[in-house]
Amino acid sequence: MKKRRYAAELCLTAVLFLFALRHVTWGLDLWDTGYNYANYMYASQEHLGTMWWFSTYLTNLAGHVFTMLPFGDTLVGLNIYTGLLVGGLSVLGYFFCTRSLGISRVCAFIGEMAALCLCWCPSAKLYDYFTYLFFLLCVIFLYQGLTGRKPLFLILAGACLGTNIFVRFSNLPEAGLILAVWVYAFLEGFEKKDQFQGSGKSWSRFAFARAGGYTLWCLAGYLIPLFVGFGWIAIRYGIGEYAEGIRLLFGMTESAKGYQAIYMLGGIVWPFWEGKYWVIRILLFVAAANLAVLVMDYLSMRLKWGKRAQRICSNFEGLAVIGITAALVYWLYTKCDPSFTSAYFESYDAMYWPAVMFLFLALCICAFQVLRKNTSKQEKLLAGLLLLVIPITSLGSNNGLYPSFNNLFLAAPFVLQEMIHFTRWAYGKNSEMRKSERGLRWNFMPVSFMGWSVLILIMIQIGMFGIRFAFCEGTGVQERGYEVQNNRVLKGVDMSLERARWLGEISEFANQNDFAGQEVILYGMIPSLSFYLEMPPAFHAWADLESYQYATMRDTMEELAGEISEKGKAKPVVIAEKKYAPFGPLETGQTEGAETSEALDLKWGLVREFMGKFGYEKTFENEKFVIWQAE
């Protein structure tokens, strides 16, 4: 029996790992994927800039290790290595759910598959997935440490959060998990309330003392990686450099409003507020189904029609619930406006509102378990942790709830298991009501039936999205079937004909001019070219990002110009999007005309002045890219 169980778990975990690798050869992204891989390939303060180098320090080092592995300097190779990390997250969640939480293997597996399907962001964004990894480990250690009263696990939980500061500096809000520790300590104290009666001692004082002890263990673990990390940075770079990088990180809110606290909080709260449109209407359908059941129950229980008539009423009751549920599903799929679902699974529209409703369901279940009197303190702890993890995951991001979609490795199995528990409870209550014949009551079986119907609809949308969607810039991969034959980094990547032509032409020109190893200034939404063409960025590879400030770019380019003039440093190649082709180098004293204001911005003006100063000329242009070089 044990061998069969181990074999089954081996198969399930293998499926999770393989499913995480399903899109490693799909599409060519010019934005995040290659941009992050370029940061890992050329991991240094010189190429990334002080802000990004230190704000995602540990991520950059870990990514650089991946590039040193076999085929780690190719797109498919790095997609496999980073994809295995995502698969590892799902396997870790699966084992914790089945071994420690008592969740069934089926619920855990389906939940982890759903979590993988909602991993919309490319695996190349290691600062996201390492964040989720340490966040998940922290929750696991907190749960084990508090329920088993093991200080070592509390230290490890704190260490995970402390380490996460170096994964991404904006992970600071994760320290809010300490709230669950305090609540659990008070639950323990309240549980012992009767023991303190008549002893002259207060259970609340006991709870405060225990909360303080737990907090000190967590704080000790939190400080250890901070001392080690900051100590290393101080020795290696100087603490002033780190402070400057973090100062720039906080300063970017001036140019990128999406990172301001009010916008981040709004991005988290507003989808739930908008989602009330569907919640209210789903509840109306549920109320209608329950009303139909109440009417049938009344006819079968109050009117003396005999057993045959009662059976007929019971059958009509079931048909009514099925019919109303079918109407609800039909409305959600086709008739509701705005649309709840979409059959275009290469877009975020297919999963966005179903995912929001899934999060809403998860938060409601967690809140109910926390507030429910008969819930054990262990269940309250898990529900409370998830109640914190879901919103905290999205803090520090300008992507609204999307990061929370990406981090459901515990919440998804938990929701499925709780739905099963609710169904069993509802069935028991329904049987009890029918046997007692004490009059009409709210019947929870229609609620359960319709809840599962909506949940299955949501899971289908999420599943199809996960199968069909692969990140490619602002949407998913639209077309595949072609490869670039003259680019080693892109070998085996399946993309559209148009992209294969773009990259094939510029790769041929790069090969002819020995661009590999030369520094490049990239401008436009094409930061991935640094990795694809094997050209280290002269400074930040995505210079036109809002978060990359004009003043920082100006100072960096002045420093670069000084190194070229005074130290004879090689002049970097300049590659931009095609829309910048008419607006090339500025002659000395020349100013930009008003007619170019729509196509240009201040930062591109810096690049134009730089090219004009060093005599750059246009040497290549195709449908997507333009290149300038200096003699």
Beta strands, then each sheet from edge to edge (+ up, - down):
strand 1: 471-472
strand 2: 475-476
strand 3: 520-523
strand 4: 573-577
strand 5: 616-621
strand 6: 625-630
sheet 1: 1+ 2-
sheet 2: 3+ 4+ 6- 5+
end
